[in-house]
Structures are given as structure tokens and as C-alpha cells.
Amino acid sequence: MGSCSSCGTAQGSGAIESMPGPDSQRYYDFNRNLKASVSARRVPTSGTIELIENCNFRCVHCYQGMQKHKEVLSAARWKGILDEVCEAGTLWLLITGGDPLLHPEFEEIYEVAIRKGLLVNLFTNGSLVREQHIELFKRFPPFNIEITLYGMDEETYRGVTGTKGSHAKVMEVCRRLVAAKLPLRLKTMAMKQTAPQIAAMKRFVEQELGVPFKFDTKIDPGIYGDDFSHVRIDPSEQVELEERVLGVAREALAQEYRGLWDDRAKLFVKNNLKDYLYYCEAGKASYYIDYRGWVHTCSIGRLWDEALDLSRHSFREIWDVKLPAVVNAKRRNQNAICHDCEYRSSCDVCPATAKLATGDREGRPLYICQVTMQRKLKYLEEQHAAPV
């Protein structure tokens, strides 16, 4: 929970997951320790490729906006890019969009990634999954298939996605993926339209389908300037959802949060990050390649720099020479309020979200700050005030 979006999550990065299980916890620890060990050496172990920006949904909170580009790179071009990133050290690969299944050569690109030995995570809205895709996934199993749910009924689904009949299609696909014993994970965005149904979604996912479920409360502005404050739920309600929907006692959540925050703070101090803008893994252990073949730090940290175009430069040159100037940038504004905040290491603010929300990489996105303060009140101060 509260993890950075540099792993490739499109909209929202504060995912709260239930029913992780011991195997998931062991994998989480392995993943975290490995990335921590390679981050300082800048090994690009985790990457995201955005096969296509276009999508058949028109979600009210989409960080890519409503007017999406439809052009794509060919499978041959993506093969060349995958050769480069694998040689550079990539182990995990997230395939996303838009919806990647809209790419006319999706199946070929997916198979190439699997054959290279990459641990492939696939993000899709689920509505485009057909029988040939399920057969493909059975032949070449992904590490995970992640589908975002947008409600428990057609009205809510249509209200979020702007698409008729999407609820029934996605529910059927989820059941078929479970029946095929494929590694499915389901999630949702906690916003005004979906928040009242998140508890019902959790019951359906865990009890009927028997797969992991998580929800995200962090909705950032769009990369093209869209404002989503009208769908964002109140900070106090975001924090309340963590306790109410997960069904975990406040003391247990407080203990988990304190452990997470302590770990972050130790890494923050150990890596001497106070004077730097970037203190996540973006551009240090992970990267994002958009539908044109341009490299970015993460999905929302778009740099819009032609010097990061893979048709002009090799991935190794971009990673070794061009990105370090971005991710190793030091703070310029000594008076920026977030730099010296005691909760900086535990807050979900970052240069990318700050830039989207305020126009300044060192600005303070108020909606993120408010959530951090609500967590502080609920999980820290209330614990201190509790009777011994």
C-alpha cells in the first residue's frame, strides 16, 4: 500500500491489497529487496511498455484523457526494443495501454516477451479478452493479468467507462480466466462513482472468484492537463475505506503502516535522498516506454523530450546518459514545503504528481498532503492517545 506508480500503475498508486497470502508476502519481500539492491546501481529491472494509447473505454478519470492517439509501433519495432531492454537487465515487464489488446499485433508481441523469459504482467480492462487470448495465455502463462473493475452493476460501469454492456462482458471474462486457472488479479479505483460498491466488489472477487483484490484511492491529474478533482473522494473517506473495506482492525493497520513508514524512512536516510527531487525507483530501477517508443521515468512522469526517443538513441544510451540527469536532479527551491516535511518519506507525493497538480516538480499537491495527514491522525496520533 502507498507504493509508487513507477512499477507501471496507470492511474493511482496508493493501492491497498487484501488477501495477499504468504506466497505473495514472500514475493513482495523478494521484489522489494532486489529492487532496493539494484536501485543505487541503476539496473532497469522493471519496465512498462505502452503498446497503444487508444482504448475502447472512455473512463471519466483516465489519465491519458479522452482524445487518445491511435498510432502504434509495429511488432518488429517492439521486438527490437525488447531485445535492448532485456540486454540491459529487465526481468519484469508490464504490458499496458490504453488497452494493449487493441494493438493489431498484440499476440505476437506478447509471445515474444514471454519467450524472452520476462515476467509479464498484463493490464487490460477485460472487455476485449476473447477465447484466442485465453488460449494464448494458457500456452504462454503471464505472471499476472490485472483487470480494473468499475462497479457491480451496469449503470455504475457505464457511468465510469462510457461504454454500454461493459459490466456483463468483464464479469464473464473474469469467470473464464478463473476457470482457465490463469493468474488473475482484480482491482478498482476508489472514486465517487465506485466507492459505495467497493465492499461488494471485494466480496465478489474474494469469495466468488477466489482471487486477490486491491483498490486505489490516488487519482492524479491527467498527463494532458485534465482535472479529476470532481471524481476524487474526500481524503478522510479515502482513509476510512482502508479500515472499513479491508475489515482489518485499526491497530493492525496502524502497525502495518508504521512498519511501512519506518522502512521507507530508513531507506530515505540510508540513500541520502533529502536533497534530491526523485526518491522512488522511477528512472533508477524502472522505466516506462510509451506508444511512440519514447522513454519516461514512469507512466505519469512524462518528460516529452525527443532525446529519449528510441528511434534516435539506444535504450542503453538513454538509460545510462540521459535519464540520470533527470532522476539525480537536486532540489532547487530551498523553501519548498514538501522537502523538509517530517512525513516526506511516507507521503505519495513525487515530482511527477507535483508537476501534474501544481505545474512545479517541487510543488505541493494538496490532495496528497491531506491524505497523508489523515493517515497520520488515524494510525499514529490515535495510537499514541490510546490507553495503555
C-alpha positions in Angstrom: 0.0 0.0 0.0 1.1 3.5 -0.7 3.6 2.2 -3.3 5.0 4.3 -6.1 3.5 4.1 -9.5 6.9 3.7 -11.1 6.0 0.0 -11.5 3.6 1.0 -14.1 0.3 1.6 -12.5 -1.5 3.9 -14.8 -4.0 5.9 -12.7 -3.4 5.8 -9.0 -0.6 4.5 -6.9 -1.8 4.0 -3.4 -3.1 0.5 -3.9 -4.4 -1.3 -0.8 -4.5 -5.0 -1.3 -6.3 -7.7 0.7 -5.8 -11.4 0.9 -2.1 -11.3 -0.1 -1.3 -14.7 1.4 2.1 -16.0 2.5 3.4 -16.6 -1.0 2.5 -13.1 -2.1 4.3 -11.7 1.0 7.4 -13.7 0.2 7.4 -12.4 -3.3 6.8 -8.9 -2.1 9.8 -9.1 0.2 12.0 -10.6 -2.6 10.9 -8.0 -5.1 11.4 -5.1 -2.6 14.9 -6.3 -1.6 16.0 -6.9 -5.1 14.9 -3.5 -6.3 16.5 -1.8 -3.3 19.8 -3.6 -4.1 19.9 -2.6 -7.7 18.3 0.9 -7.5 21.6 2.5 -6.4 23.4 0.8 -9.3 20.6 1.8 -11.7 19.8 -1.5 -13.2 16.5 -1.3 -15.1 15.0 -4.5 -13.7 11.3 -3.4 -14.2 9.8 -1.9 -17.3 6.5 -0.9 -18.8 5.6 -0.8 -22.4 2.5 1.1 -23.5 1.6 -0.8 -26.7 -1.2 1.7 -27.6 -2.7 4.8 -26.1 -6.1 4.1 -27.6 -8.8 2.3 -25.6 -12.4 1.1 -26.2 -13.4 2.7 -22.8 -13.7 6.4 -22.2 -13.3 6.5 -18.5 -14.1 9.7 -16.6 -10.8 9.5 -14.7 -8.4 8.4 -17.5 -5.0 10.0 -17.0 -4.5 9.8 -20.8 -7.5 12.0 -21.4 -10.4 11.4 -23.9 -8.7 12.1 -27.2 -6.3 9.2 -27.4 -3.7 8.6 -30.2 -4.3 5.5 -32.3 -1.0 5.1 -34.0 1.2 2.2 -32.9 4.7 0.8 -33.3 5.0 -2.5 -35.3 5.7 -5.8 -33.7 9.1 -5.8 -35.3 9.9 -2.5 -33.7 8.8 -3.7 -30.3 10.9 -6.9 -30.7 13.9 -4.7 -31.2 13.1 -2.6 -28.1 12.6 -5.8 -26.0 16.0 -7.1 -27.2 17.5 -3.9 -25.9 15.8 -3.8 -22.5 16.5 -7.4 -21.8 20.1 -6.9 -22.5 20.1 -4.0 -20.1 18.8 -6.2 -17.3 15.0 -6.1 -17.4 13.3 -9.0 -15.6 9.7 -7.7 -15.1 7.6 -6.3 -17.9 4.2 -4.7 -17.7 2.3 -4.6 -20.9 -0.3 -1.8 -20.8 -2.2 0.8 -22.9 -4.8 2.2 -23.4 -5.9 -1.3 -23.7 -3.0 -3.4 -25.2 -5.4 -5.9 -26.8 -6.3 -3.2 -29.3 -2.8 -3.4 -30.8 -3.2 -5.3 -34.1 -0.1 -7.4 -33.3 -0.6 -7.8 -29.6 -0.4 -11.6 -29.6 2.9 -11.6 -31.4 4.5 -9.0 -29.1 3.2 -10.8 -26.0 4.6 -14.2 -27.1 8.0 -12.6 -27.9 8.1 -11.1 -24.3 7.2 -14.4 -22.7 9.8 -16.4 -24.9 12.5 -14.0 -23.7 11.9 -15.1 -20.2 10.3 -11.9 -18.9 7.9 -12.0 -16.0 5.0 -10.4 -17.8 2.2 -8.5 -16.1 -0.7 -7.6 -18.4 -3.1 -4.6 -17.7 -6.4 -4.8 -19.5 -9.9 -3.6 -18.9 -11.1 -7.1 -19.6 -13.8 -6.4 -22.2 -11.7 -7.3 -25.2 -10.4 -10.7 -23.9 -11.5 -13.4 -26.4 -11.1 -17.2 -26.5 -7.9 -16.9 -28.6 -6.4 -14.7 -25.9 -7.2 -17.2 -23.2 -5.7 -20.0 -25.2 -2.6 -17.8 -25.8 -2.3 -17.1 -22.0 -2.6 -20.9 -21.3 0.2 -21.7 -23.8 2.4 -18.8 -22.6 1.3 -18.0 -19.0 1.7 -14.4 -17.8 3.0 -13.6 -14.3 -0.3 -11.8 -13.7 -3.3 -10.5 -15.6 -4.8 -7.4 -13.9 -8.2 -6.1 -14.7 -9.8 -3.0 -13.2 -13.4 -3.2 -12.1 -15.7 -0.2 -12.3 -18.7 -1.3 -10.2 -21.0 -4.1 -9.5 -23.8 -3.2 -11.9 -24.3 -2.0 -15.5 -25.3 1.6 -14.5 -22.2 2.2 -12.5 -19.9 0.6 -15.1 -21.4 2.7 -17.9 -21.2 5.8 -15.8 -17.5 5.4 -15.4 -16.4 3.8 -18.7 -18.9 5.5 -21.0 -19.5 2.1 -22.7 -22.7 0.1 -22.9 -22.7 -3.6 -21.8 -19.2 -3.4 -20.4 -20.1 -4.8 -17.0 -21.5 -8.1 -18.2 -18.6 -8.6 -20.6 -16.0 -8.1 -17.9 -17.7 -10.3 -15.4 -17.9 -13.1 -17.9 -14.2 -12.7 -18.8 -13.2 -12.8 -15.2 -15.0 -16.1 -14.7 -13.5 -17.6 -17.8 -10.0 -16.6 -16.7 -10.5 -18.1 -13.3 -11.9 -21.3 -14.9 -8.8 -21.5 -17.0 -6.7 -21.2 -13.8 -4.8 -18.2 -15.1 -3.2 -15.8 -12.6 -5.9 -13.1 -12.3 -5.8 -10.1 -10.0 -8.7 -7.6 -9.8 -8.7 -4.0 -8.6 -10.7 -0.8 -8.6 -10.3 2.9 -8.3 -12.0 4.4 -5.3 -13.8 7.4 -6.6 -17.2 9.0 -6.0 -18.9 6.6 -8.5 -17.3 3.4 -7.2 -16.6 3.9 -3.5 -20.1 2.8 -2.4 -19.6 -0.5 -4.1 -16.0 -1.4 -3.2 -17.0 -3.6 -0.3 -19.4 -5.6 -2.6 -16.6 -5.8 -5.2 -14.2 -7.2 -2.6 -16.7 -9.9 -1.5 -17.4 -10.9 -5.1 -13.7 -11.1 -6.1 -12.5 -12.9 -3.0 -15.5 -15.1 -2.1 -16.9 -15.9 -5.5 -13.9 -15.8 -7.8 -11.2 -16.5 -5.1 -8.6 -14.1 -6.4 -6.7 -11.2 -4.9 -8.4 -7.7 -4.8 -7.0 -4.3 -4.2 -8.3 -0.7 -4.5 -6.6 2.6 -5.3 -7.5 5.9 -3.8 -5.0 8.2 -5.5 -6.3 9.9 -8.7 -3.8 12.3 -10.2 -4.4 14.9 -12.9 -4.1 13.8 -16.5 -0.9 13.9 -18.4 -2.5 16.3 -20.9 -3.9 18.6 -18.2 -7.2 17.0 -17.3 -8.5 17.8 -13.8 -10.2 14.9 -12.0 -10.9 16.6 -8.7 -14.6 16.2 -9.3 -14.4 12.3 -9.1 -11.9 12.2 -6.2 -13.3 11.2 -2.9 -12.7 13.2 0.3 -9.3 12.4 2.0 -11.0 11.3 5.2 -13.2 8.9 3.3 -10.1 7.5 1.4 -8.5 6.6 4.7 -11.8 5.3 6.2 -12.1 2.9 3.3 -8.8 1.2 4.2 -10.2 0.1 7.6 -13.8 -0.4 6.6 -13.4 -2.3 3.4 -10.4 -4.4 4.3 -12.0 -5.4 7.5 -8.8 -5.2 9.4 -8.6 -3.8 12.9 -7.3 -0.3 13.3 -4.4 -1.4 15.5 -3.3 -4.0 12.9 -3.5 -1.4 10.1 -1.6 1.1 12.3 1.1 -1.5 12.9 1.4 -2.3 9.2 1.6 1.4 8.3 4.1 2.2 11.0 6.3 -0.7 9.7 6.0 0.5 6.1 6.7 4.1 7.0 9.7 3.1 9.2 11.1 1.1 6.3 10.7 4.0 3.9 12.3 6.4 6.3 15.3 4.1 6.8 15.8 3.8 3.1 15.3 7.6 2.7 18.1 8.3 5.2 20.3 5.5 4.1 20.3 6.7 0.5 20.7 10.3 1.5 17.7 11.4 -0.5 16.7 14.6 1.4 18.3 17.0 -1.1 17.0 15.2 -4.3 13.8 15.6 -6.2 13.4 11.9 -7.0 13.5 9.3 -4.3 11.5 6.5 -5.8 12.6 3.7 -8.2 11.5 5.6 -11.4 14.4 6.0 -13.7 16.7 4.1 -11.3 15.2 0.6 -11.3 12.2 1.1 -13.6 11.1 2.9 -16.7 8.1 3.5 -19.0 8.1 3.4 -22.8 5.1 5.0 -24.4 3.3 4.0 -27.7 5.7 6.0 -29.8 8.8 4.4 -28.3 9.8 7.3 -26.0 11.3 6.5 -22.6 10.0 8.1 -19.5 10.6 7.7 -15.8 7.1 6.4 -15.2 3.5 6.5 -16.6 2.7 10.0 -15.3 6.3 11.3 -15.3 6.3 12.1 -19.0 9.4 14.0 -19.9 8.3 14.9 -23.5 12.0 15.0 -24.6 13.0 13.9 -28.1 16.3 13.0 -26.7 14.5 10.0 -25.1 13.2 8.7 -28.4 14.3 5.1 -29.1 14.3 5.7 -32.8 17.1 8.3 -32.3 19.1 6.7 -29.4 19.6 3.2 -28.0 18.0 2.3 -24.7 21.4 1.9 -23.1 22.4 5.4 -24.1 19.1 6.9 -22.8 19.3 4.9 -19.5 23.0 5.5 -18.8 23.4 9.1 -20.1 20.2 10.9 -20.5 17.9 9.8 -17.6 20.4 10.2 -14.8 20.3 14.0 -15.4 16.6 13.8 -14.6 16.4 11.4 -11.7 19.6 12.7 -10.0 18.3 16.3 -10.0 18.7 18.1 -6.7 16.1 20.4 -5.1 16.2 24.0 -6.3 13.7 25.7 -4.1 15.0 25.5 -0.6 11.7 26.8 0.7 9.5 24.1 -0.9 7.3 22.9 1.9 7.5 19.2 1.0 11.3 18.9 1.2 11.6 19.4 4.9 8.3 17.7 5.9 8.8 15.0 8.5 6.4 12.8 6.5 8.0 13.2 3.2 9.4 9.7 3.1 5.9 8.2 3.8 3.9 10.5 1.5 2.8 9.6 -2.0 3.9 13.0 -3.4 6.6 12.9 -6.1 8.0 15.2 -8.8 5.7 13.7 -11.4 2.4 14.2 -9.4 3.6 17.6 -8.2 4.2 18.7 -11.7 0.8 17.5 -12.9 -1.0 19.1 -9.9 0.8 22.3 -9.5 2.9 22.9 -12.6 6.1 22.6 -10.5 8.1 19.5 -9.7 8.7 20.9 -6.2 5.1 21.9 -5.6 2.7 20.5 -3.0 -0.4 18.6 -4.3 -2.8 19.4 -1.6 -5.0 16.3 -2.1 -2.0 14.0 -1.5 -0.9 16.0 1.6 -4.4 15.8 3.1 -4.5 12.0 2.8 -1.1 11.7 4.4 -2.2 13.9 7.3 -5.4 11.8 7.6 -3.4 8.7 7.9 -1.2 10.3 10.5 -4.2 11.2 12.6 -5.8 7.8 12.3 -2.8 5.5 12.5 -0.3 7.4 14.5 -1.8 10.0 16.8 -4.8 7.9 17.8 -2.5 5.1 18.8 -0.4 7.4 21.0 -3.6 8.6 22.7 -4.9 5.0 23.3 -4.9 3.9 26.9 -2.1 1.5 27.9 
